[in-house]
Amino acid sequence: MANGGLARFSVRVVPPLPNEADRLYFRQLLAGRDFAVGDPVATQMLNFVYVIGDAVTKECVLVDPCYAVADLLRICTTAGYRVTGALATHYHPDHVGGDMYGHNLEGVRELLSKCPCKIHAQRPEAPWIQRITGCSASDLQLHDSGDVVKVGEIPITLIHTPGHTPGSQCFLVQDKLVSGDTLFLQGCGRTDLPGGDPRQLYLSLTQKLSKVPDSTVLYPGHLYDPRPFANLGDTRKTNFVFQPKSEAEWLSTFGN
């Protein structure tokens, strides 16, 4: 499988605005605790939803809004923010809504009905999101790796990290990496579900994300560790998915 796209990718360094760190509004919300309280699926799945906003313009975007859209919008409104878009890490129903084992989960479709906006996704993920959520092509804003989405004046760099799904993506905003199911504090996303590819995930972890500095703080898609976030450099030292020394060794351990 050719990986020329990997060679062309680089993390775009966006020059900081004056006082940009003070302008960033960033909030990590745990399903079943901070919203969707009492929902047994949300409580079991332990998904994180993220709010990224500009404290000056009071605009924000939601990363992987799911389970209880009204709760998420209420949290944003109470904080004084207006939702202007959503970022989808990947198509799985516990991140964007849809049917999951007979449970119909709220997600981006319900968000659009309450708050018309665009769903930002990588191009390879578009047909999967449409199929799972029922959203139309016009509901999506499609991107390539390295694109930058701005919320107010806060830049968010989109990093295409295929493997868990064809169009999985991570979001780099200042010193924070929102990784969805590509990388957890311990472990990484499964590759045995439709669209999964273990070799692509290996390349995403070892080539795409290798360009993100160790000082970055990792914010995963699920609470699969007692810690809700951790330094990326420490994660590279302690997460067992980084222990194999070669692609062949990694695939023998984590391949399907």
DRENGUBA-872802 format. One record per residue (C-alpha): residue number from 1; residue in three letters; chain; x, y, z. Coordinates in Angstrom, 1 decimal. Layout:
N
<node NUM,ALA,A,<X,Y,Z>>
...
END
This chain:
256
<node 1,MET,A,<0.0,0.0,0.0>>
<node 2,ALA,A,<1.5,3.3,-1.1>>
<node 3,ASN,A,<2.0,5.9,1.7>>
<node 4,GLY,A,<3.0,8.9,-0.4>>
<node 5,GLY,A,<0.3,10.9,1.3>>
<node 6,LEU,A,<2.1,10.4,4.6>>
<node 7,ALA,A,<5.3,11.8,3.1>>
<node 8,ARG,A,<3.5,14.9,2.0>>
<node 9,PHE,A,<1.8,15.5,5.3>>
<node 10,SER,A,<3.2,18.0,7.8>>
<node 11,VAL,A,<1.7,19.7,10.9>>
<node 12,ARG,A,<1.0,23.2,9.9>>
<node 13,VAL,A,<2.4,25.7,12.5>>
<node 14,VAL,A,<-0.1,28.5,12.8>>
<node 15,PRO,A,<1.4,31.7,14.1>>
<node 16,PRO,A,<-0.3,32.5,17.5>>
<node 17,LEU,A,<-2.5,35.5,17.9>>
<node 18,PRO,A,<-1.7,38.0,20.6>>
<node 19,ASN,A,<-3.1,36.5,23.8>>
<node 20,GLU,A,<-4.4,33.5,21.9>>
<node 21,ALA,A,<-3.9,31.2,24.9>>
<node 22,ASP,A,<-6.2,33.5,26.8>>
<node 23,ARG,A,<-8.8,33.4,24.0>>
<node 24,LEU,A,<-9.0,29.6,23.9>>
<node 25,TYR,A,<-12.1,28.1,25.6>>
<node 26,PHE,A,<-11.6,24.3,25.9>>
<node 27,ARG,A,<-13.8,22.0,27.9>>
<node 28,GLN,A,<-13.8,18.2,28.2>>
<node 29,LEU,A,<-17.2,16.6,28.9>>
<node 30,LEU,A,<-17.7,13.0,30.0>>
<node 31,ALA,A,<-20.9,11.2,28.8>>
<node 32,GLY,A,<-23.0,9.9,31.6>>
<node 33,ARG,A,<-21.5,12.3,34.1>>
<node 34,ASP,A,<-21.4,15.8,32.6>>
<node 35,PHE,A,<-24.2,15.3,30.2>>
<node 36,ALA,A,<-26.6,12.4,29.3>>
<node 37,VAL,A,<-26.8,11.6,33.0>>
<node 38,GLY,A,<-28.7,8.4,33.6>>
<node 39,ASP,A,<-28.3,7.2,30.0>>
<node 40,PRO,A,<-27.0,3.6,30.4>>
<node 41,VAL,A,<-25.3,3.5,27.0>>
<node 42,ALA,A,<-23.5,6.8,27.6>>
<node 43,THR,A,<-22.5,5.7,31.1>>
<node 44,GLN,A,<-21.1,2.4,29.8>>
<node 45,MET,A,<-19.3,3.8,26.8>>
<node 46,LEU,A,<-17.5,6.7,28.6>>
<node 47,ASN,A,<-17.2,8.9,25.6>>
<node 48,PHE,A,<-15.7,12.4,25.8>>
<node 49,VAL,A,<-17.2,15.4,23.9>>
<node 50,TYR,A,<-15.1,18.5,23.6>>
<node 51,VAL,A,<-16.0,22.1,23.4>>
<node 52,ILE,A,<-13.5,24.4,21.6>>
<node 53,GLY,A,<-14.3,28.1,21.4>>
<node 54,ASP,A,<-13.0,31.6,21.2>>
<node 55,ALA,A,<-13.6,33.5,24.4>>
<node 56,VAL,A,<-13.7,36.8,22.6>>
<node 57,THR,A,<-16.2,36.0,19.8>>
<node 58,LYS,A,<-18.1,33.5,22.0>>
<node 59,GLU,A,<-18.3,31.0,19.1>>
<node 60,CYS,A,<-17.6,27.3,19.7>>
<node 61,VAL,A,<-17.5,23.9,18.0>>
<node 62,LEU,A,<-18.4,20.5,19.4>>
<node 63,VAL,A,<-16.2,17.5,18.9>>
<node 64,ASP,A,<-18.2,14.3,18.5>>
<node 65,PRO,A,<-21.5,15.5,19.9>>
<node 66,CYS,A,<-23.5,12.4,20.9>>
<node 67,TYR,A,<-26.1,11.0,23.3>>
<node 68,ALA,A,<-27.8,14.2,24.6>>
<node 69,VAL,A,<-27.5,17.1,22.1>>
<node 70,ALA,A,<-29.8,19.3,24.1>>
<node 71,ASP,A,<-27.6,18.9,27.2>>
<node 72,LEU,A,<-24.5,19.8,25.2>>
<node 73,LEU,A,<-26.2,22.9,23.7>>
<node 74,ARG,A,<-27.4,23.9,27.1>>
<node 75,ILE,A,<-23.9,23.6,28.5>>
<node 76,CYS,A,<-22.5,25.9,25.8>>
<node 77,THR,A,<-25.3,28.4,26.1>>
<node 78,THR,A,<-24.9,28.6,29.9>>
<node 79,ALA,A,<-21.3,29.4,29.4>>
<node 80,GLY,A,<-22.2,32.1,27.0>>
<node 81,TYR,A,<-21.2,30.4,23.8>>
<node 82,ARG,A,<-22.9,29.8,20.4>>
<node 83,VAL,A,<-22.3,26.6,18.6>>
<node 84,THR,A,<-21.2,27.2,15.0>>
<node 85,GLY,A,<-20.1,23.8,13.9>>
<node 86,ALA,A,<-19.1,20.2,14.8>>
<node 87,LEU,A,<-15.9,18.2,14.3>>
<node 88,ALA,A,<-16.3,14.5,13.7>>
<node 89,THR,A,<-13.3,12.3,14.6>>
<node 90,HIS,A,<-14.9,9.3,12.8>>
<node 91,TYR,A,<-18.2,7.7,11.9>>
<node 92,HIS,A,<-19.0,5.4,14.7>>
<node 93,PRO,A,<-22.4,6.0,16.4>>
<node 94,ASP,A,<-21.0,6.6,19.8>>
<node 95,HIS,A,<-19.3,9.7,18.3>>
<node 96,VAL,A,<-21.7,11.0,15.7>>
<node 97,GLY,A,<-25.0,9.2,16.5>>
<node 98,GLY,A,<-27.0,6.6,14.7>>
<node 99,ASP,A,<-27.9,2.9,15.4>>
<node 100,MET,A,<-25.5,1.0,17.7>>
<node 101,TYR,A,<-26.6,-2.5,18.6>>
<node 102,GLY,A,<-30.2,-1.6,18.5>>
<node 103,HIS,A,<-29.8,1.7,20.4>>
<node 104,ASN,A,<-30.6,4.8,18.4>>
<node 105,LEU,A,<-28.1,7.4,19.6>>
<node 106,GLU,A,<-28.5,11.1,19.2>>
<node 107,GLY,A,<-25.7,12.9,17.3>>
<node 108,VAL,A,<-24.9,15.3,14.5>>
<node 109,ARG,A,<-28.3,14.9,12.8>>
<node 110,GLU,A,<-30.1,16.1,15.9>>
<node 111,LEU,A,<-27.5,18.8,16.3>>
<node 112,LEU,A,<-28.3,20.1,12.8>>
<node 113,SER,A,<-32.0,20.1,13.6>>
<node 114,LYS,A,<-31.5,22.4,16.6>>
<node 115,CYS,A,<-28.4,24.3,15.4>>
<node 116,PRO,A,<-27.8,24.5,11.6>>
<node 117,CYS,A,<-24.1,24.3,11.0>>
<node 118,LYS,A,<-21.5,22.2,9.1>>
<node 119,ILE,A,<-20.0,18.8,10.2>>
<node 120,HIS,A,<-16.3,18.9,9.5>>
<node 121,ALA,A,<-14.9,15.5,8.4>>
<node 122,GLN,A,<-12.1,14.0,6.4>>
<node 123,ARG,A,<-13.1,13.1,2.8>>
<node 124,PRO,A,<-12.7,9.3,3.1>>
<node 125,GLU,A,<-15.1,9.4,6.1>>
<node 126,ALA,A,<-18.0,11.2,4.2>>
<node 127,PRO,A,<-19.9,8.1,2.9>>
<node 128,TRP,A,<-19.6,6.4,6.3>>
<node 129,ILE,A,<-21.0,9.3,8.2>>
<node 130,GLN,A,<-23.8,9.8,5.8>>
<node 131,ARG,A,<-24.8,6.1,5.9>>
<node 132,ILE,A,<-24.7,5.9,9.8>>
<node 133,THR,A,<-26.3,9.3,10.6>>
<node 134,GLY,A,<-28.6,10.0,7.6>>
<node 135,CYS,A,<-27.0,13.3,7.1>>
<node 136,SER,A,<-26.7,14.6,3.5>>
<node 137,ALA,A,<-23.6,15.5,1.6>>
<node 138,SER,A,<-24.5,19.2,1.9>>
<node 139,ASP,A,<-24.4,18.8,5.7>>
<node 140,LEU,A,<-20.7,18.0,5.6>>
<node 141,GLN,A,<-17.7,20.2,5.1>>
<node 142,LEU,A,<-15.0,17.9,3.8>>
<node 143,HIS,A,<-11.3,18.3,4.5>>
<node 144,ASP,A,<-7.8,17.0,3.7>>
<node 145,SER,A,<-5.1,16.4,6.3>>
<node 146,GLY,A,<-3.4,19.6,7.4>>
<node 147,ASP,A,<-6.5,21.8,6.8>>
<node 148,VAL,A,<-7.2,24.4,9.4>>
<node 149,VAL,A,<-10.7,25.1,10.7>>
<node 150,LYS,A,<-11.1,28.4,12.7>>
<node 151,VAL,A,<-13.6,28.9,15.4>>
<node 152,GLY,A,<-13.7,32.7,15.9>>
<node 153,GLU,A,<-10.0,33.4,15.6>>
<node 154,ILE,A,<-8.8,30.1,17.1>>
<node 155,PRO,A,<-7.2,27.8,14.6>>
<node 156,ILE,A,<-7.7,24.0,14.8>>
<node 157,THR,A,<-5.5,21.8,12.6>>
<node 158,LEU,A,<-7.1,18.6,11.2>>
<node 159,ILE,A,<-4.8,15.6,11.0>>
<node 160,HIS,A,<-6.0,12.6,9.0>>
<node 161,THR,A,<-5.1,9.5,11.0>>
<node 162,PRO,A,<-6.7,6.5,9.2>>
<node 163,GLY,A,<-6.7,3.0,10.6>>
<node 164,HIS,A,<-9.5,2.9,13.2>>
<node 165,THR,A,<-11.7,4.0,10.3>>
<node 166,PRO,A,<-10.7,5.3,6.8>>
<node 167,GLY,A,<-11.2,9.0,7.6>>
<node 168,SER,A,<-10.4,9.1,11.3>>
<node 169,GLN,A,<-8.9,12.5,12.3>>
<node 170,CYS,A,<-7.3,14.2,15.2>>
<node 171,PHE,A,<-7.5,17.9,16.1>>
<node 172,LEU,A,<-4.5,20.0,17.2>>
<node 173,VAL,A,<-5.4,23.2,18.9>>
<node 174,GLN,A,<-2.5,25.1,20.6>>
<node 175,ASP,A,<-0.9,22.5,23.0>>
<node 176,LYS,A,<-3.8,20.1,22.9>>
<node 177,LEU,A,<-4.4,17.1,20.7>>
<node 178,VAL,A,<-8.0,15.7,20.6>>
<node 179,SER,A,<-7.4,12.2,19.3>>
<node 180,GLY,A,<-10.8,10.5,19.1>>
<node 181,ASP,A,<-10.3,6.7,18.9>>
<node 182,THR,A,<-7.0,6.9,17.1>>
<node 183,LEU,A,<-5.0,7.0,20.3>>
<node 184,PHE,A,<-5.9,6.5,24.0>>
<node 185,LEU,A,<-3.8,7.0,27.0>>
<node 186,GLN,A,<-3.5,3.2,27.0>>
<node 187,GLY,A,<-4.2,1.4,23.8>>
<node 188,CYS,A,<-5.5,2.6,20.5>>
<node 189,GLY,A,<-8.6,2.2,18.3>>
<node 190,ARG,A,<-9.8,-1.2,17.1>>
<node 191,THR,A,<-9.1,-2.2,13.5>>
<node 192,ASP,A,<-11.5,-5.2,13.2>>
<node 193,LEU,A,<-14.6,-3.0,12.5>>
<node 194,PRO,A,<-15.7,-2.0,9.0>>
<node 195,GLY,A,<-13.2,0.3,7.4>>
<node 196,GLY,A,<-10.4,-0.6,9.9>>
<node 197,ASP,A,<-6.9,-1.1,8.7>>
<node 198,PRO,A,<-4.1,-2.1,11.1>>
<node 199,ARG,A,<-1.2,-1.0,8.9>>
<node 200,GLN,A,<-2.8,2.4,8.3>>
<node 201,LEU,A,<-3.2,2.8,12.1>>
<node 202,TYR,A,<0.4,1.9,12.6>>
<node 203,LEU,A,<1.5,4.5,10.1>>
<node 204,SER,A,<-0.9,7.1,11.7>>
<node 205,LEU,A,<0.6,6.5,15.1>>
<node 206,THR,A,<4.3,6.3,14.1>>
<node 207,GLN,A,<4.4,8.8,11.2>>
<node 208,LYS,A,<1.4,11.2,11.3>>
<node 209,LEU,A,<1.3,11.8,15.1>>
<node 210,SER,A,<5.1,11.6,15.4>>
<node 211,LYS,A,<5.1,15.2,14.1>>
<node 212,VAL,A,<3.1,16.4,17.1>>
<node 213,PRO,A,<5.5,17.5,19.9>>
<node 214,ASP,A,<5.9,15.5,23.1>>
<node 215,SER,A,<4.8,18.6,25.1>>
<node 216,THR,A,<1.3,18.4,23.7>>
<node 217,VAL,A,<-1.5,17.2,26.0>>
<node 218,LEU,A,<-3.4,14.2,24.7>>
<node 219,TYR,A,<-7.2,14.3,25.0>>
<node 220,PRO,A,<-8.7,10.9,24.0>>
<node 221,GLY,A,<-12.2,9.9,22.8>>
<node 222,HIS,A,<-12.9,7.7,25.8>>
<node 223,LEU,A,<-12.0,7.5,29.4>>
<node 224,TYR,A,<-10.1,4.2,29.2>>
<node 225,ASP,A,<-7.6,5.2,31.9>>
<node 226,PRO,A,<-8.0,6.8,35.4>>
<node 227,ARG,A,<-6.6,10.0,33.9>>
<node 228,PRO,A,<-8.8,12.0,31.6>>
<node 229,PHE,A,<-5.7,13.4,29.7>>
<node 230,ALA,A,<-1.9,13.1,29.8>>
<node 231,ASN,A,<1.2,14.5,28.3>>
<node 232,LEU,A,<1.8,13.0,24.8>>
<node 233,GLY,A,<5.5,12.4,25.5>>
<node 234,ASP,A,<4.7,10.4,28.6>>
<node 235,THR,A,<2.0,8.5,26.6>>
<node 236,ARG,A,<4.6,7.5,24.0>>
<node 237,LYS,A,<6.7,6.1,26.8>>
<node 238,THR,A,<4.0,4.2,28.7>>
<node 239,ASN,A,<1.3,3.2,26.2>>
<node 240,PHE,A,<1.9,-0.4,25.1>>
<node 241,VAL,A,<1.0,0.4,21.4>>
<node 242,PHE,A,<4.4,2.2,21.1>>
<node 243,GLN,A,<6.5,-0.7,22.4>>
<node 244,PRO,A,<6.9,-2.7,19.1>>
<node 245,LYS,A,<10.1,-1.7,17.4>>
<node 246,SER,A,<9.0,-2.3,13.8>>
<node 247,GLU,A,<5.9,-2.4,11.6>>
<node 248,ALA,A,<6.1,-6.2,11.4>>
<node 249,GLU,A,<6.3,-6.5,15.2>>
<node 250,TRP,A,<3.4,-4.1,15.6>>
<node 251,LEU,A,<1.2,-6.0,13.1>>
<node 252,SER,A,<2.0,-9.3,14.7>>
<node 253,THR,A,<0.7,-7.9,18.0>>
<node 254,PHE,A,<-2.2,-5.6,16.9>>
<node 255,GLY,A,<-3.1,-6.8,13.4>>
<node 256,ASN,A,<-6.4,-8.6,12.8>>
END
